[in-house]
Amino acid sequence: TGSGKTYTMGTGYRDDCQIGIIPQVMDALFDKIESFSQKVEFQLRVSFIE
Protein backbone atom coordinates (compact mmCIF):
# COMPACT_ATOMS: atom_id res chain seq x y z
CA THR A 1 0.00 0.00 0.00
CA GLY A 2 3.03 2.26 0.10
CA SER A 3 2.43 3.36 3.69
CA GLY A 4 5.91 2.42 4.94
CA LYS A 5 5.06 -0.74 6.90
CA THR A 6 8.05 -2.66 5.56
CA TYR A 7 10.43 0.03 6.78
CA THR A 8 8.66 0.50 10.10
CA MET A 9 8.44 -3.20 10.90
CA GLY A 10 11.90 -3.95 9.54
CA THR A 11 10.88 -6.98 7.55
CA GLY A 12 12.74 -8.01 4.43
CA TYR A 13 15.92 -6.05 5.12
CA ARG A 14 19.19 -7.31 3.72
CA ASP A 15 21.70 -4.83 5.12
CA ASP A 16 22.01 -2.28 7.92
CA CYS A 17 20.73 0.65 5.86
CA GLN A 18 17.37 -1.11 5.42
CA ILE A 19 16.75 -2.05 9.05
CA GLY A 20 13.34 -0.72 10.09
CA ILE A 21 12.68 1.77 12.85
CA ILE A 22 11.31 -0.83 15.29
CA PRO A 23 14.44 -3.04 15.17
CA GLN A 24 16.61 0.10 15.42
CA VAL A 25 14.77 1.26 18.53
CA MET A 26 14.98 -2.17 20.13
CA ASP A 27 18.73 -2.38 19.44
CA ALA A 28 19.25 1.09 20.91
CA LEU A 29 17.13 0.26 23.95
CA PHE A 30 19.03 -2.93 24.78
CA ASP A 31 22.38 -1.22 24.13
CA LYS A 32 21.40 1.47 26.63
CA ILE A 33 20.33 -1.10 29.22
CA GLU A 34 23.62 -2.97 28.81
CA SER A 35 25.60 0.27 29.25
CA PHE A 36 24.53 0.81 32.88
CA SER A 37 27.48 0.20 35.18
CA GLN A 38 25.34 -0.55 38.22
CA LYS A 39 23.06 -3.53 38.50
CA VAL A 40 19.67 -2.34 37.36
CA GLU A 41 16.60 -4.47 36.78
CA PHE A 42 14.25 -3.72 33.92
CA GLN A 43 10.97 -5.19 32.83
CA LEU A 44 10.07 -4.56 29.20
CA ARG A 45 6.85 -5.35 27.42
CA VAL A 46 6.73 -4.84 23.71
CA SER A 47 4.13 -5.70 21.13
CA PHE A 48 3.44 -4.62 17.61
CA ILE A 49 1.12 -5.81 14.88
CA GLU A 50 1.74 -5.58 11.20
The first five atom37 places (N, CA, C, CB, O) and aatype in JSON, in Angstrom:
{
  "aatype": [16, 7, 15, 7, 11, 16, 18, 16, 12, 7, 16, 7, 18, 1, 3, 3, 4, 5, 9, 7, 9, 9, 14, 5, 19, 12, 3, 0, 10, 13, 3, 11, 9, 6, 15, 13, 15, 5, 11, 19, 6, 13, 5, 10, 1, 19, 15, 13, 9, 6],
  "atom_mask": [
    [1, 1, 1, 1, 1],
    [1, 1, 1, 0, 1],
    [1, 1, 1, 1, 1],
    [1, 1, 1, 0, 1],
    [1, 1, 1, 1, 1],
    [1, 1, 1, 1, 1],
    [1, 1, 1, 1, 1],
    [1, 1, 1, 1, 1],
    [1, 1, 1, 1, 1],
    [1, 1, 1, 0, 1],
    [1, 1, 1, 1, 1],
    [1, 1, 1, 0, 1],
    [1, 1, 1, 1, 1],
    [1, 1, 1, 1, 1],
    [1, 1, 1, 1, 1],
    [1, 1, 1, 1, 1],
    [1, 1, 1, 1, 1],
    [1, 1, 1, 1, 1],
    [1, 1, 1, 1, 1],
    [1, 1, 1, 0, 1],
    [1, 1, 1, 1, 1],
    [1, 1, 1, 1, 1],
    [1, 1, 1, 1, 1],
    [1, 1, 1, 1, 1],
    [1, 1, 1, 1, 1],
    [1, 1, 1, 1, 1],
    [1, 1, 1, 1, 1],
    [1, 1, 1, 1, 1],
    [1, 1, 1, 1, 1],
    [1, 1, 1, 1, 1],
    [1, 1, 1, 1, 1],
    [1, 1, 1, 1, 1],
    [1, 1, 1, 1, 1],
    [1, 1, 1, 1, 1],
    [1, 1, 1, 1, 1],
    [1, 1, 1, 1, 1],
    [1, 1, 1, 1, 1],
    [1, 1, 1, 1, 1],
    [1, 1, 1, 1, 1],
    [1, 1, 1, 1, 1],
    [1, 1, 1, 1, 1],
    [1, 1, 1, 1, 1],
    [1, 1, 1, 1, 1],
    [1, 1, 1, 1, 1],
    [1, 1, 1, 1, 1],
    [1, 1, 1, 1, 1],
    [1, 1, 1, 1, 1],
    [1, 1, 1, 1, 1],
    [1, 1, 1, 1, 1],
    [1, 1, 1, 1, 1]
  ],
  "atom_positions": [
    [[0.81, -1.2, 0.0], [0.0, 0.0, 0.0], [0.85, 1.26, 0.0], [-0.92, 0.0, 1.19], [0.32, 2.37, -0.12]],
    [[2.15, 1.11, 0.14], [3.03, 2.26, 0.1], [2.99, 3.13, 1.35], [0.0, 0.0, 0.0], [3.37, 4.3, 1.3]],
    [[2.54, 2.56, 2.47], [2.43, 3.36, 3.69], [3.68, 3.29, 4.57], [1.23, 2.92, 4.48], [3.73, 3.95, 5.6]],
    [[4.67, 2.49, 4.18], [5.91, 2.42, 4.94], [5.99, 1.31, 5.96], [0.0, 0.0, 0.0], [6.89, 1.3, 6.79]],
    [[5.06, 0.35, 5.91], [5.06, -0.74, 6.9], [6.34, -1.55, 6.85], [3.87, -1.66, 6.66], [6.88, -1.91, 7.9]],
    [[6.84, -1.85, 5.66], [8.05, -2.66, 5.56], [9.2, -1.98, 6.28], [8.42, -2.9, 4.09], [9.94, -2.63, 7.02]],
    [[9.36, -0.69, 6.09], [10.43, 0.03, 6.78], [10.17, 0.07, 8.28], [10.58, 1.45, 6.23], [11.08, -0.19, 9.07]],
    [[8.97, 0.38, 8.68], [8.66, 0.5, 10.1], [8.87, -0.82, 10.82], [7.22, 0.96, 10.29], [9.5, -0.86, 11.88]],
    [[8.36, -1.9, 10.26], [8.44, -3.2, 10.9], [9.83, -3.81, 10.76], [7.41, -4.14, 10.32], [10.25, -4.61, 11.6]],
    [[10.55, -3.44, 9.72], [11.9, -3.95, 9.54], [11.95, -5.29, 8.86], [0.0, 0.0, 0.0], [12.97, -5.98, 8.94]],
    [[10.89, -5.68, 8.2], [10.88, -6.98, 7.55], [11.51, -6.89, 6.17], [9.46, -7.52, 7.44], [11.37, -5.88, 5.48]],
    [[12.19, -7.93, 5.78], [12.74, -8.01, 4.43], [14.02, -7.24, 4.23], [0.0, 0.0, 0.0], [14.43, -7.03, 3.09]],
    [[14.68, -6.8, 5.31], [15.92, -6.05, 5.12], [17.09, -6.99, 4.85], [16.21, -5.19, 6.35], [17.12, -8.12, 5.34]],
    [[18.02, -6.51, 4.07], [19.19, -7.31, 3.72], [20.49, -6.72, 4.28], [19.3, -7.43, 2.21], [21.47, -7.45, 4.44]],
    [[20.51, -5.46, 4.56], [21.7, -4.83, 5.12], [21.3, -3.76, 6.13], [22.58, -4.23, 3.99], [20.12, -3.44, 6.27]],
    [[22.29, -3.22, 6.82], [22.01, -2.28, 7.92], [21.23, -1.05, 7.5], [23.3, -1.85, 8.54], [20.46, -0.51, 8.3]],
    [[21.41, -0.58, 6.27], [20.73, 0.65, 5.86], [19.24, 0.43, 5.64], [21.36, 1.21, 4.6], [18.5, 1.4, 5.48]],
    [[18.79, -0.82, 5.63], [17.37, -1.11, 5.42], [16.68, -1.63, 6.67], [17.21, -2.11, 4.31], [15.54, -2.08, 6.61]],
    [[17.37, -1.58, 7.8], [16.75, -2.05, 9.05], [15.66, -1.06, 9.44], [17.82, -2.19, 10.19], [15.89, 0.15, 9.46]],
    [[14.49, -1.57, 9.76], [13.34, -0.72, 10.09], [13.49, 0.0, 11.42], [0.0, 0.0, 0.0], [14.39, -0.3, 12.21]],
    [[12.6, 0.93, 11.65], [12.68, 1.77, 12.85], [12.43, 0.96, 14.13], [11.67, 2.91, 12.76], [13.05, 1.24, 15.15]],
    [[11.57, -0.03, 14.09], [11.31, -0.83, 15.29], [12.55, -1.63, 15.69], [10.12, -1.79, 15.07], [12.94, -1.58, 16.86]],
    [[13.2, -2.36, 14.78], [14.44, -3.04, 15.17], [15.54, -2.07, 15.62], [14.95, -3.89, 14.03], [16.32, -2.39, 16.51]],
    [[15.61, -0.89, 15.01], [16.61, 0.1, 15.42], [16.36, 0.56, 16.85], [16.59, 1.3, 14.46], [17.3, 0.68, 17.64]],
    [[15.11, 0.82, 17.18], [14.77, 1.26, 18.53], [15.06, 0.16, 19.54], [13.29, 1.68, 18.61], [15.59, 0.43, 20.62]],
    [[14.72, -1.07, 19.21], [14.98, -2.17, 20.13], [16.48, -2.36, 20.35], [14.36, -3.47, 19.6], [16.91, -2.57, 21.49]],
    [[17.27, -2.28, 19.29], [18.73, -2.38, 19.44], [19.26, -1.27, 20.33], [19.41, -2.32, 18.06], [20.07, -1.52, 21.22]],
    [[18.8, -0.04, 20.1], [19.25, 1.09, 20.91], [18.84, 0.93, 22.37], [18.7, 2.4, 20.35], [19.61, 1.24, 23.28]],
    [[17.63, 0.45, 22.59], [17.13, 0.26, 23.95], [17.98, -0.76, 24.71], [15.68, -0.19, 23.92], [18.39, -0.5, 25.85]],
    [[18.24, -1.91, 24.1], [19.03, -2.93, 24.78], [20.49, -2.5, 24.93], [18.95, -4.25, 24.01], [21.12, -2.85, 25.93]],
    [[21.03, -1.76, 23.98], [22.38, -1.22, 24.13], [22.45, -0.29, 25.33], [22.82, -0.47, 22.85], [23.4, -0.34, 26.11]],
    [[21.44, 0.55, 25.5], [21.4, 1.47, 26.63], [21.31, 0.72, 27.95], [20.22, 2.44, 26.5], [22.01, 1.05, 28.91]],
    [[20.46, -0.3, 28.0], [20.33, -1.1, 29.22], [21.66, -1.75, 29.57], [19.23, -2.17, 29.05], [22.06, -1.76, 30.73]],
    [[22.34, -2.3, 28.58], [23.62, -2.97, 28.81], [24.72, -1.99, 29.24], [24.06, -3.71, 27.56], [25.71, -2.41, 29.84]],
    [[24.56, -0.71, 28.94], [25.6, 0.27, 29.25], [25.6, 0.71, 30.72], [25.43, 1.48, 28.37], [26.57, 1.34, 31.16]],
    [[24.56, 0.41, 31.48], [24.53, 0.81, 32.88], [25.6, 0.06, 33.65], [23.14, 0.54, 33.48], [25.73, -1.16, 33.54]],
    [[26.39, 0.82, 34.44], [27.48, 0.2, 35.18], [27.0, -0.45, 36.48], [28.55, 1.23, 35.49], [27.63, -1.38, 36.98]],
    [[25.9, 0.04, 37.01], [25.34, -0.55, 38.22], [24.31, -1.6, 37.83], [24.71, 0.53, 39.13], [23.74, -1.58, 36.74]],
    [[24.08, -2.52, 38.76], [23.06, -3.53, 38.5], [21.69, -2.87, 38.56], [23.16, -4.71, 39.51], [21.28, -2.33, 39.59]],
    [[21.0, -2.93, 37.46], [19.67, -2.34, 37.36], [18.75, -3.39, 36.76], [19.67, -1.03, 36.49], [19.13, -4.11, 35.84]],
    [[17.56, -3.49, 37.29], [16.6, -4.47, 36.78], [15.53, -3.75, 35.97], [15.96, -5.29, 37.93], [14.98, -2.74, 36.4]],
    [[15.25, -4.29, 34.79], [14.25, -3.72, 33.92], [13.21, -4.77, 33.58], [14.89, -3.17, 32.64], [13.51, -5.97, 33.52]],
    [[12.01, -4.33, 33.37], [10.97, -5.19, 32.83], [10.42, -4.49, 31.59], [9.83, -5.48, 33.89], [9.91, -3.37, 31.68]],
    [[10.53, -5.14, 30.46], [10.07, -4.56, 29.2], [8.92, -5.38, 28.65], [11.22, -4.49, 28.18], [8.94, -6.61, 28.7]],
    [[7.94, -4.7, 28.14], [6.85, -5.35, 27.42], [6.71, -4.64, 26.08], [5.5, -5.32, 28.23], [6.53, -3.43, 26.02]],
    [[6.79, -5.41, 25.05], [6.73, -4.84, 23.71], [5.79, -5.67, 22.87], [8.14, -4.77, 23.06], [5.82, -6.9, 22.91]],
    [[4.97, -5.0, 22.1], [4.13, -5.7, 21.13], [3.9, -4.78, 19.95], [2.78, -6.14, 21.76], [3.82, -3.56, 20.09]],
    [[3.8, -5.38, 18.8], [3.44, -4.62, 17.61], [2.77, -5.56, 16.63], [4.68, -3.94, 16.98], [3.06, -6.76, 16.6]],
    [[1.9, -5.02, 15.84], [1.12, -5.81, 14.88], [1.32, -5.2, 13.51], [-0.39, -5.85, 15.26], [1.24, -3.98, 13.33]],
    [[1.59, -6.06, 12.56], [1.74, -5.58, 11.2], [0.43, -5.7, 10.47], [2.83, -6.34, 10.46], [0.34, -5.34, 9.3]]
  ]
}
